[in-house]
Amino acid sequence: CFDGTVRLLDAKKMEGKGMLTGHRGKVKCVAYSPDGKRIASASDDETVKVWDAETMEEVGTLRGHSGSVISVAYSPDGSQL
């Protein structure tokens, strides 16, 4: 997290599942979409990145914050971030 990466862990097997790389600052928060298909990550680099949970590839970056983004959450139906 301090190096701008998100490390994913398979909680059942207790082993690494992969890494999401792309932030240029510390990652502060991570949230899965309700359907489990997307992951959002918030960072000190003033962005929120959205990732495909299966391929672990970045699908978009939300810019426009004027400081660290310290939290991120999906709405219960997954329509809003």
Secondary structure, DSSP 8 states (H G I E B T S, - for coil): -TTSEEEEEETTTTEEEEEEE--SS-EEEEEE-TTSSEEEEEETTS-EEEEETTT--EEEEE---SS--------TTSS--
